[in-house]
Amino acid sequence: MVFEYYADYYDSLYQDKNYLEECNFVRRIFERYGTGEINTILDLGCGTGTHDLILSDMGYRVTGIDVSEKMLQIAVNKAGEQQKPVDFLSGDIRSIDLGQRFDAVLAMFNVLGYQTTNQDIESAMQTVRRHLAPGGLFICDVWFGPAVLQEKPDERTKSIERGDSRVVRHARPVLDIIRQTVEVNYTVSETAGERQAGEIEEHHLVRFFFYQELLDFLERNGINMLKICPFLELDGELDERCWNISVIGKGA
């Protein structure tokens, strides 16, 4: 399962990710496009919960959903240590039904891209619509097809310190222009001094998207497209250099 082993290294590998800036970006979207007070948030594919803990600090009531039990356990532990009132629940974003609606639904850090078939995306969008209050906001970020095809993914290596160990992640991408996917093959190794402390491999298949298909997926599921913009740039314009983009919709 994706993130089954990667979860152990996730927070360390993304320690330089600016979660606070991303949550402030979400709040700016709320302020600009919300038609009523936004209090409750459903985060689909919450991972280790860092977005949710920050949003909780901002005063929102947050529920996080993830299919990875390991990622969820890390999120629950962090919430307990920080004494944050965030609910973390196990579930598949293609099928979960909590029986309640939220003022906003999020799918951050390319969660929608992990739904690689049209049916998977359709099911995920039905989950969004099922949980979105009338006039509620849907926000996600995905990879933008024109940029992926223009720049093309390349091999990358990242090295970080974790306590007394060094963790090195090597990513080897395989682009499939027909299926609109990139298979990212991760090798993560940890060394402590001269001793290898561990090594894992995981294969993440991620879809990229084009404007018209995003519009179609939203509209077919009763969500009006409000804005597609470069990630973290609410007033920016899309072009073939925008690899990460934000999608903003509103429930009917």
C-alpha positions, 0 to 999 in steps of 0.5 A: 500500500502507498505510504505503508513504509513511506509514512515513517519518513514523511514528516522528516522529508517534508520538514521544509514544506511551508504548511502555515503558508498553505493554510493561510492561502486556504484562509484567503480563499475562504475570505474571498469566495466564502458566502457565509461563515466557514467553521467546519472543514473536511480534509480528504487525504489528511496524511499526518495531519499537519494542515489540520492541526494548523487550521485547528489553531486558526479556529476551524473544526477539522475532520481529517480522513486518510486510507493509510493507517500509519499516516493516521496514527502519526496524525493522532499522536501529534494531535494528542501531544499538541492537545488539538481537538481534531478528529482523524478517521480512517476511510477511502475518499472514493467511498466514505460517507460520514453522514454530515456536511461541512462548510469546506472540503479540502484535498491538499498536496495532490490527493486528487492526483492519487485517484488515477482512473476516471472512475476513481476521480468521479467517486472522489468528487461524489464524496466531495459533493456528498459532504459539501454544505450548500454554498460550501467551498472545495479546494484542492491542488493537482499537477497541471498537464501542460507543465508536466508535458513541457518540463517533464519530471526528472530524477531527484535526490533529497538528503536530510538529517533526522536525529543522529541519522541521515535520510536520503530519498531518490525519486525516479519518475516514469511519465505516461502521456497516454494515461496522464500519469507519473509513476514516482519510484521512491528509494529511501535509505537511512544511515547512522554513521557508517551503518545502514539503518534501513531502506524502503521502496515505494511506487506512487502513481500520480495523475496530472490534469488539464483545465477542461477535464477538471471543469467537467469533473466538478460540474458533473458533480454539482460543483461550480468552478470558481478559480484555477490558479497557480498554487499559492498565487490566488491572483496568478495566471496559469501557463505551461510553467505552473506545475502545481495548481489550485482548484477552487469550487463552490457547491450548488 
